[in-house]
Amino acid sequence: MKSFTVSALIGLAAAMPELEVKFVNFIAKYSRNYQTFEEYRMRLEQFIINDILIEETNASQTSFVLGHNSLSDRTDEEYK
């Protein structure tokens, strides 16, 4: 049964776009639990916005490195 579950998860991950895979890893790392599919999609959107900011910032300078943290799925208003 465990090998089937692992195989199913690997297959699911292979079918997902790269950013959604990063988001699923984020969910696992920070034990997130979204109540609805709409909340999941909204949090994914926020995560992608933050990921783009992180990637653009890291590509444009070398004095520091940004990365994801427990707030990567939050809106600006929630962050404040």
A tleap script that builds the chain and sets N, CA, C and O, in Angstrom:
source leaprc.protein.ff14SB
mol = sequence {
  NMET LYS SER PHE THR VAL SER ALA LEU ILE
  GLY LEU ALA ALA ALA MET PRO GLU LEU GLU
  VAL LYS PHE VAL ASN PHE ILE ALA LYS TYR
  SER ARG ASN TYR GLN THR PHE GLU GLU TYR
  ARG MET ARG LEU GLU GLN PHE ILE ILE ASN
  ASP ILE LEU ILE GLU GLU THR ASN ALA SER
  GLN THR SER PHE VAL LEU GLY HIE ASN SER
  LEU SER ASP ARG THR ASP GLU GLU TYR CLYS
}
set mol.1.N position { 0.814 -1.193 0.000 }
set mol.1.CA position { 0.000 0.000 0.000 }
set mol.1.C position { 0.859 1.260 0.000 }
set mol.1.O position { 0.552 2.209 -0.721 }
set mol.2.N position { 1.937 1.288 0.799 }
set mol.2.CA position { 2.797 2.463 0.849 }
set mol.2.C position { 3.426 2.751 -0.506 }
set mol.2.O position { 3.503 3.910 -0.912 }
set mol.3.N position { 3.880 1.711 -1.217 }
set mol.3.CA position { 4.524 1.951 -2.502 }
set mol.3.C position { 3.523 2.505 -3.514 }
set mol.3.O position { 3.890 3.312 -4.368 }
set mol.4.N position { 2.254 2.076 -3.424 }
set mol.4.CA position { 1.227 2.621 -4.306 }
set mol.4.C position { 1.035 4.108 -4.021 }
set mol.4.O position { 0.949 4.913 -4.948 }
set mol.5.N position { 0.968 4.473 -2.741 }
set mol.5.CA position { 0.783 5.873 -2.356 }
set mol.5.C position { 1.943 6.718 -2.838 }
set mol.5.O position { 1.733 7.795 -3.397 }
set mol.6.N position { 3.157 6.251 -2.633 }
set mol.6.CA position { 4.341 6.975 -3.086 }
set mol.6.C position { 4.319 7.115 -4.600 }
set mol.6.O position { 4.599 8.194 -5.123 }
set mol.7.N position { 3.994 6.048 -5.306 }
set mol.7.CA position { 3.924 6.099 -6.765 }
set mol.7.C position { 2.855 7.084 -7.222 }
set mol.7.O position { 3.065 7.834 -8.175 }
set mol.8.N position { 1.731 7.082 -6.558 }
set mol.8.CA position { 0.654 8.006 -6.914 }
set mol.8.C position { 1.074 9.447 -6.695 }
set mol.8.O position { 0.792 10.310 -7.526 }
set mol.9.N position { 1.749 9.718 -5.580 }
set mol.9.CA position { 2.217 11.075 -5.308 }
set mol.9.C position { 3.277 11.516 -6.305 }
set mol.9.O position { 3.279 12.670 -6.733 }
set mol.10.N position { 4.170 10.620 -6.678 }
set mol.10.CA position { 5.187 10.951 -7.668 }
set mol.10.C position { 4.530 11.258 -9.010 }
set mol.10.O position { 4.912 12.211 -9.690 }
set mol.11.N position { 3.557 10.463 -9.385 }
set mol.11.CA position { 2.832 10.714 -10.628 }
set mol.11.C position { 2.091 12.031 -10.596 }
set mol.11.O position { 2.074 12.760 -11.588 }
set mol.12.N position { 1.481 12.344 -9.473 }
set mol.12.CA position { 0.770 13.606 -9.331 }
set mol.12.C position { 1.741 14.779 -9.424 }
set mol.12.O position { 1.469 15.758 -10.119 }
set mol.13.N position { 2.855 14.683 -8.738 }
set mol.13.CA position { 3.848 15.754 -8.768 }
set mol.13.C position { 4.401 15.962 -10.168 }
set mol.13.O position { 4.645 17.100 -10.570 }
set mol.14.N position { 4.601 14.888 -10.916 }
set mol.14.CA position { 5.129 15.003 -12.274 }
set mol.14.C position { 4.145 15.719 -13.186 }
set mol.14.O position { 4.558 16.354 -14.156 }
set mol.15.N position { 2.873 15.631 -12.899 }
set mol.15.CA position { 1.855 16.251 -13.738 }
set mol.15.C position { 1.635 17.725 -13.395 }
set mol.15.O position { 1.027 18.447 -14.185 }
set mol.16.N position { 2.106 18.185 -12.253 }
set mol.16.CA position { 1.887 19.553 -11.803 }
set mol.16.C position { 2.900 20.504 -12.420 }
set mol.16.O position { 4.040 20.120 -12.683 }
set mol.17.N position { 2.490 21.734 -12.647 }
set mol.17.CA position { 3.465 22.739 -13.047 }
set mol.17.C position { 4.504 22.928 -11.935 }
set mol.17.O position { 4.222 22.677 -10.763 }
set mol.18.N position { 5.675 23.362 -12.305 }
set mol.18.CA position { 6.797 23.479 -11.365 }
set mol.18.C position { 6.463 24.326 -10.139 }
set mol.18.O position { 6.813 23.946 -9.022 }
set mol.19.N position { 5.796 25.458 -10.323 }
set mol.19.CA position { 5.477 26.309 -9.173 }
set mol.19.C position { 4.473 25.666 -8.230 }
set mol.19.O position { 4.525 25.882 -7.020 }
set mol.20.N position { 3.565 24.880 -8.778 }
set mol.20.CA position { 2.613 24.208 -7.901 }
set mol.20.C position { 3.307 23.103 -7.104 }
set mol.20.O position { 2.921 22.823 -5.969 }
set mol.21.N position { 4.306 22.486 -7.677 }
set mol.21.CA position { 5.091 21.499 -6.936 }
set mol.21.C position { 5.825 22.195 -5.788 }
set mol.21.O position { 5.865 21.679 -4.671 }
set mol.22.N position { 6.401 23.363 -6.063 }
set mol.22.CA position { 7.053 24.128 -4.992 }
set mol.22.C position { 6.045 24.456 -3.895 }
set mol.22.O position { 6.364 24.396 -2.707 }
set mol.23.N position { 4.817 24.807 -4.307 }
set mol.23.CA position { 3.780 25.155 -3.345 }
set mol.23.C position { 3.373 23.944 -2.507 }
set mol.23.O position { 3.193 24.065 -1.296 }
set mol.24.N position { 3.230 22.802 -3.127 }
set mol.24.CA position { 2.879 21.578 -2.393 }
set mol.24.C position { 3.986 21.246 -1.386 }
set mol.24.O position { 3.694 20.820 -0.269 }
set mol.25.N position { 5.231 21.435 -1.765 }
set mol.25.CA position { 6.343 21.218 -0.835 }
set mol.25.C position { 6.271 22.211 0.330 }
set mol.25.O position { 6.538 21.855 1.478 }
set mol.26.N position { 5.909 23.456 0.020 }
set mol.26.CA position { 5.723 24.474 1.048 }
set mol.26.C position { 4.616 24.052 2.024 }
set mol.26.O position { 4.780 24.156 3.239 }
set mol.27.N position { 3.499 23.578 1.485 }
set mol.27.CA position { 2.381 23.122 2.320 }
set mol.27.C position { 2.838 22.018 3.273 }
set mol.27.O position { 2.496 22.029 4.456 }
set mol.28.N position { 3.599 21.082 2.762 }
set mol.28.CA position { 4.083 19.974 3.590 }
set mol.28.C position { 5.055 20.474 4.657 }
set mol.28.O position { 4.972 20.074 5.818 }
set mol.29.N position { 5.968 21.343 4.260 }
set mol.29.CA position { 6.990 21.834 5.199 }
set mol.29.C position { 6.370 22.620 6.351 }
set mol.29.O position { 6.794 22.480 7.498 }
set mol.30.N position { 5.366 23.449 6.048 }
set mol.30.CA position { 4.784 24.322 7.061 }
set mol.30.C position { 3.419 23.835 7.558 }
set mol.30.O position { 2.699 24.584 8.219 }
set mol.31.N position { 3.061 22.596 7.246 }
set mol.31.CA position { 1.829 21.956 7.738 }
set mol.31.C position { 0.588 22.812 7.503 }
set mol.31.O position { -0.227 23.009 8.404 }
set mol.32.N position { 0.463 23.306 6.299 }
set mol.32.CA position { -0.705 24.121 5.954 }
set mol.32.C position { -1.911 23.223 5.683 }
set mol.32.O position { -1.777 22.102 5.191 }
set mol.33.N position { -3.084 23.742 6.015 }
set mol.33.CA position { -4.332 23.038 5.764 }
set mol.33.C position { -5.365 24.075 5.339 }
set mol.33.O position { -5.826 24.869 6.159 }
set mol.34.N position { -5.722 24.067 4.074 }
set mol.34.CA position { -6.686 25.029 3.546 }
set mol.34.C position { -8.072 24.401 3.553 }
set mol.34.O position { -8.233 23.226 3.222 }
set mol.35.N position { -9.063 25.185 3.928 }
set mol.35.CA position { -10.412 24.672 4.128 }
set mol.35.C position { -11.170 24.424 2.831 }
set mol.35.O position { -12.017 23.533 2.770 }
set mol.36.N position { -10.876 25.201 1.797 }
set mol.36.CA position { -11.602 25.068 0.538 }
set mol.36.C position { -10.623 25.094 -0.631 }
set mol.36.O position { -9.475 25.518 -0.494 }
set mol.37.N position { -11.101 24.632 -1.776 }
set mol.37.CA position { -10.282 24.704 -2.989 }
set mol.37.C position { -10.043 26.160 -3.367 }
set mol.37.O position { -8.975 26.483 -3.888 }
set mol.38.N position { -11.002 27.048 -3.121 }
set mol.38.CA position { -10.832 28.471 -3.421 }
set mol.38.C position { -9.706 29.071 -2.581 }
set mol.38.O position { -8.908 29.860 -3.087 }
set mol.39.N position { -9.639 28.701 -1.303 }
set mol.39.CA position { -8.547 29.190 -0.460 }
set mol.39.C position { -7.212 28.638 -0.956 }
set mol.39.O position { -6.216 29.362 -0.997 }
set mol.40.N position { -7.189 27.359 -1.332 }
set mol.40.CA position { -5.971 26.766 -1.882 }
set mol.40.C position { -5.490 27.568 -3.090 }
set mol.40.O position { -4.313 27.919 -3.172 }
set mol.41.N position { -6.394 27.859 -4.027 }
set mol.41.CA position { -6.030 28.603 -5.239 }
set mol.41.C position { -5.544 30.012 -4.900 }
set mol.41.O position { -4.586 30.494 -5.505 }
set mol.42.N position { -6.193 30.679 -3.940 }
set mol.42.CA position { -5.777 32.021 -3.533 }
set mol.42.C position { -4.390 31.989 -2.910 }
set mol.42.O position { -3.554 32.847 -3.194 }
set mol.43.N position { -4.149 30.992 -2.057 }
set mol.43.CA position { -2.828 30.860 -1.413 }
set mol.43.C position { -1.756 30.492 -2.440 }
set mol.43.O position { -0.624 30.967 -2.351 }
set mol.44.N position { -2.101 29.663 -3.395 }
set mol.44.CA position { -1.172 29.331 -4.478 }
set mol.44.C position { -0.813 30.596 -5.249 }
set mol.44.O position { 0.354 30.820 -5.572 }
set mol.45.N position { -1.803 31.414 -5.540 }
set mol.45.CA position { -1.554 32.666 -6.261 }
set mol.45.C position { -0.606 33.568 -5.476 }
set mol.45.O position { 0.329 34.131 -6.046 }
set mol.46.N position { -0.842 33.709 -4.171 }
set mol.46.CA position { 0.053 34.513 -3.330 }
set mol.46.C position { 1.466 33.946 -3.319 }
set mol.46.O position { 2.446 34.686 -3.397 }
set mol.47.N position { 1.556 32.622 -3.220 }
set mol.47.CA position { 2.856 31.955 -3.223 }
set mol.47.C position { 3.595 32.251 -4.518 }
set mol.47.O position { 4.796 32.523 -4.498 }
set mol.48.N position { 2.888 32.203 -5.649 }
set mol.48.CA position { 3.509 32.463 -6.945 }
set mol.48.C position { 3.978 33.917 -7.031 }
set mol.48.O position { 5.074 34.183 -7.525 }
set mol.49.N position { 3.167 34.849 -6.561 }
set mol.49.CA position { 3.572 36.256 -6.542 }
set mol.49.C position { 4.861 36.414 -5.743 }
set mol.49.O position { 5.795 37.080 -6.188 }
set mol.50.N position { 4.908 35.803 -4.567 }
set mol.50.CA position { 6.104 35.888 -3.730 }
set mol.50.C position { 7.287 35.167 -4.374 }
set mol.50.O position { 8.424 35.624 -4.256 }
set mol.51.N position { 7.037 34.053 -5.048 }
set mol.51.CA position { 8.111 33.322 -5.709 }
set mol.51.C position { 8.729 34.159 -6.828 }
set mol.51.O position { 9.949 34.176 -6.990 }
set mol.52.N position { 7.904 34.841 -7.587 }
set mol.52.CA position { 8.408 35.706 -8.661 }
set mol.52.C position { 9.265 36.819 -8.068 }
set mol.52.O position { 10.346 37.108 -8.581 }
set mol.53.N position { 8.793 37.441 -6.998 }
set mol.53.CA position { 9.574 38.481 -6.320 }
set mol.53.C position { 10.919 37.939 -5.840 }
set mol.53.O position { 11.953 38.583 -6.016 }
set mol.54.N position { 10.899 36.768 -5.241 }
set mol.54.CA position { 12.136 36.142 -4.749 }
set mol.54.C position { 13.105 35.888 -5.902 }
set mol.54.O position { 14.281 36.242 -5.819 }
set mol.55.N position { 12.609 35.277 -6.974 }
set mol.55.CA position { 13.476 34.946 -8.113 }
set mol.55.C position { 14.032 36.201 -8.779 }
set mol.55.O position { 15.213 36.240 -9.123 }
set mol.56.N position { 13.201 37.228 -8.967 }
set mol.56.CA position { 13.664 38.467 -9.598 }
set mol.56.C position { 14.694 39.181 -8.731 }
set mol.56.O position { 15.699 39.678 -9.240 }
set mol.57.N position { 14.449 39.234 -7.427 }
set mol.57.CA position { 15.390 39.884 -6.512 }
set mol.57.C position { 16.718 39.144 -6.491 }
set mol.57.O position { 17.774 39.771 -6.572 }
set mol.58.N position { 16.681 37.827 -6.385 }
set mol.58.CA position { 17.919 37.041 -6.346 }
set mol.58.C position { 18.707 37.156 -7.646 }
set mol.58.O position { 19.937 37.105 -7.628 }
set mol.59.N position { 18.015 37.311 -8.770 }
set mol.59.CA position { 18.697 37.434 -10.056 }
set mol.59.C position { 19.320 38.814 -10.258 }
set mol.59.O position { 20.236 38.966 -11.066 }
set mol.60.N position { 18.836 39.809 -9.536 }
set mol.60.CA position { 19.285 41.182 -9.788 }
set mol.60.C position { 20.351 41.686 -8.820 }
set mol.60.O position { 20.841 42.802 -8.988 }
set mol.61.N position { 20.716 40.915 -7.834 }
set mol.61.CA position { 21.737 41.355 -6.875 }
set mol.61.C position { 22.422 40.151 -6.251 }
set mol.61.O position { 21.941 39.024 -6.369 }
set mol.62.N position { 23.548 40.391 -5.583 }
set mol.62.CA position { 24.308 39.282 -4.994 }
set mol.62.C position { 24.655 39.499 -3.522 }
set mol.62.O position { 25.364 38.679 -2.938 }
set mol.63.N position { 24.176 40.579 -2.908 }
set mol.63.CA position { 24.571 40.848 -1.527 }
set mol.63.C position { 23.756 40.056 -0.501 }
set mol.63.O position { 24.150 39.965 0.661 }
set mol.64.N position { 22.631 39.487 -0.917 }
set mol.64.CA position { 21.821 38.640 -0.039 }
set mol.64.C position { 20.969 37.729 -0.906 }
set mol.64.O position { 20.855 37.929 -2.115 }
set mol.65.N position { 20.366 36.714 -0.267 }
set mol.65.CA position { 19.525 35.759 -0.991 }
set mol.65.C position { 18.180 35.669 -0.283 }
set mol.65.O position { 18.112 35.414 0.919 }
set mol.66.N position { 17.112 35.882 -1.045 }
set mol.66.CA position { 15.769 35.702 -0.507 }
set mol.66.C position { 15.337 34.250 -0.674 }
set mol.66.O position { 15.845 33.539 -1.541 }
set mol.67.N position { 14.405 33.820 0.153 }
set mol.67.CA position { 13.852 32.477 0.043 }
set mol.67.C position { 12.469 32.431 0.656 }
set mol.67.O position { 12.029 33.392 1.288 }
set mol.68.N position { 11.787 31.321 0.472 }
set mol.68.CA position { 10.460 31.150 1.042 }
set mol.68.C position { 10.554 30.908 2.541 }
set mol.68.O position { 11.529 30.350 3.044 }
set mol.69.N position { 9.506 31.347 3.239 }
set mol.69.CA position { 9.390 31.071 4.662 }
set mol.69.C position { 7.915 30.826 4.990 }
set mol.69.O position { 7.096 30.681 4.083 }
set mol.70.N position { 7.578 30.779 6.257 }
set mol.70.CA position { 6.211 30.433 6.659 }
set mol.70.C position { 5.176 31.467 6.226 }
set mol.70.O position { 3.978 31.202 6.324 }
set mol.71.N position { 5.597 32.625 5.757 }
set mol.71.CA position { 4.668 33.674 5.341 }
set mol.71.C position { 4.485 33.734 3.830 }
set mol.71.O position { 3.820 34.644 3.334 }
set mol.72.N position { 5.044 32.813 3.103 }
set mol.72.CA position { 5.040 32.874 1.639 }
set mol.72.C position { 3.668 32.716 1.007 }
set mol.72.O position { 3.517 32.998 -0.182 }
set mol.73.N position { 2.671 32.280 1.749 }
set mol.73.CA position { 1.321 32.159 1.191 }
set mol.73.C position { 0.385 33.238 1.719 }
set mol.73.O position { -0.830 33.147 1.540 }
set mol.74.N position { 0.934 34.247 2.360 }
set mol.74.CA position { 0.119 35.307 2.958 }
set mol.74.C position { 0.049 36.532 2.046 }
set mol.74.O position { 0.967 36.800 1.271 }
set mol.75.N position { -1.050 37.261 2.155 }
set mol.75.CA position { -1.196 38.514 1.429 }
set mol.75.C position { -0.388 39.601 2.133 }
set mol.75.O position { 0.059 39.414 3.265 }
set mol.76.N position { -0.203 40.733 1.461 }
set mol.76.CA position { 0.489 41.849 2.093 }
set mol.76.C position { -0.234 42.305 3.355 }
set mol.76.O position { 0.402 42.618 4.361 }
set mol.77.N position { -1.553 42.342 3.302 }
set mol.77.CA position { -2.343 42.762 4.456 }
set mol.77.C position { -2.165 41.793 5.631 }
set mol.77.O position { -2.061 42.232 6.777 }
set mol.78.N position { -2.131 40.514 5.369 }
set mol.78.CA position { -1.920 39.527 6.430 }
set mol.78.C position { -0.506 39.625 6.989 }
set mol.78.O position { -0.290 39.451 8.188 }
set mol.79.N position { 0.436 39.899 6.131 }
set mol.79.CA position { 1.836 40.014 6.552 }
set mol.79.C position { 2.021 41.174 7.506 }
set mol.79.O position { 2.736 41.069 8.502 }
set mol.80.N position { 1.359 42.300 7.188 }
set mol.80.CA position { 1.471 43.508 8.024 }
set mol.80.C position { 0.826 43.254 9.362 }
set mol.80.O position { 0.808 44.139 10.218 }
savepdb mol mol.pdb
quit
